[in-house]
Amino acid sequence: MSLELVMMSGFELRLWRRGFNWDQERAAEELGISLRTYKRYENAKEISKLIELATFALTMIQRGCDV
Protein backbone atom coordinates (compact mmCIF):
# COMPACT_ATOMS: atom_id res chain seq x y z
CA MET A 1 0.00 0.00 0.00
CA SER A 2 1.40 3.39 -0.96
CA LEU A 3 0.52 6.82 0.30
CA GLU A 4 0.08 9.37 -2.47
CA LEU A 5 0.58 12.99 -1.49
CA VAL A 6 -1.41 15.53 -3.45
CA MET A 7 -0.01 19.03 -3.46
CA MET A 8 -2.20 22.09 -3.22
CA SER A 9 -2.63 23.93 -6.51
CA GLY A 10 -2.58 27.67 -7.09
CA PHE A 11 -6.30 27.52 -7.82
CA GLU A 12 -6.94 25.88 -4.44
CA LEU A 13 -4.81 28.55 -2.78
CA ARG A 14 -7.00 31.20 -4.41
CA LEU A 15 -10.13 29.44 -3.13
CA TRP A 16 -8.60 29.28 0.37
CA ARG A 17 -7.91 33.03 0.30
CA ARG A 18 -11.38 33.87 -0.95
CA GLY A 19 -12.88 31.72 1.79
CA PHE A 20 -11.47 34.22 4.29
CA ASN A 21 -12.53 37.20 2.18
CA TRP A 22 -8.90 38.30 1.99
CA ASP A 23 -7.25 40.13 -0.85
CA GLN A 24 -3.90 38.88 -2.14
CA GLU A 25 -2.01 41.41 -0.04
CA ARG A 26 -3.62 40.21 3.20
CA ALA A 27 -3.01 36.54 2.33
CA ALA A 28 0.65 37.26 1.57
CA GLU A 29 1.02 39.13 4.87
CA GLU A 30 -0.60 36.31 6.85
CA LEU A 31 1.66 33.73 5.17
CA GLY A 32 4.77 35.86 5.72
CA ILE A 33 5.68 36.13 2.04
CA SER A 34 5.88 38.98 -0.43
CA LEU A 35 2.88 39.92 -2.53
CA ARG A 36 4.87 39.11 -5.66
CA THR A 37 5.63 35.60 -4.40
CA TYR A 38 2.02 35.07 -3.37
CA LYS A 39 0.78 36.03 -6.83
CA ARG A 40 3.23 33.53 -8.35
CA TYR A 41 1.86 30.80 -6.10
CA GLU A 42 -1.74 31.52 -7.16
CA ASN A 43 -0.72 31.07 -10.79
CA ALA A 44 1.35 27.94 -10.17
CA LYS A 45 0.32 24.37 -10.89
CA GLU A 46 1.62 23.30 -7.46
CA ILE A 47 2.68 25.37 -4.46
CA SER A 48 5.34 24.88 -1.82
CA LYS A 49 4.51 22.32 0.87
CA LEU A 50 5.53 24.90 3.47
CA ILE A 51 2.89 27.34 2.21
CA GLU A 52 0.31 24.55 2.13
CA LEU A 53 1.04 23.74 5.78
CA ALA A 54 0.87 27.43 6.68
CA THR A 55 -2.60 27.68 5.09
CA PHE A 56 -3.71 24.72 7.19
CA ALA A 57 -2.34 26.32 10.38
CA LEU A 58 -3.99 29.67 9.60
CA THR A 59 -7.28 27.92 8.94
CA MET A 60 -7.12 26.21 12.33
CA ILE A 61 -6.25 29.50 14.05
CA GLN A 62 -9.15 31.30 12.35
CA ARG A 63 -11.48 28.53 13.55
CA GLY A 64 -10.25 28.96 17.11
CA CYS A 65 -8.36 25.64 17.31
CA ASP A 66 -5.03 25.22 19.08
CA VAL A 67 -2.22 24.61 16.62
N, C-alpha and C positions, 0 to 999 in steps of 0.2 A: 504494500500500500504506500503510495507516495502522496505527499502534501504539496499541492500546487498553490503558490502564492500569486495573487492577482494584485498588480499595482494599481493605484489610483490614477485615473486619467485627468488631464487638464479640464475636460468637460465636467467630471465629477467634482473637481475642486471648485469650479464656477458654481455648480449647484450647491455645494456646501456653503460657500460665501453668501449666496443669495438667500439661503435658508436662515441666515442671521440678519438679513437686510443690511449687509455691509457693502460699502463700495470697495473697489480694489485697494485703495489707499489704506483703509481701516484693516482689511484682511492682511495686507503686507505688514502693517505695524504690529498686529497681534501675533503674527508668525515670526516677527523679528528679522524680516528680510526687506530688501529694497523694493520699491514699487516696480522698478524695471524687471527685477528677478521674478516678482510675483506674476507680472503680465506674461513673462516667458513661460512660466509653469502652466498658466491657464491655456496657453496655446500648444502645449506639449502633448505628445501621445501618452507619455508616462511621466510622473513626477517623482522627485526624490522620496525615498522611504522615510527620511527624517521629517520632511514636511507632512507626509501622510500621518505619521505618528503625532506630530504637533496638532494637526487638525482634530485628531481623535481626543487628545488631551484637552484642547480648548472646548470641544463639544461637551465633554464631561464636566468641565468647570462651569460652563454656561448653564448646564442642567442642575448644578448644585451638588455634584458628586465629588467625593474626595479622590484625588488623583495620586 
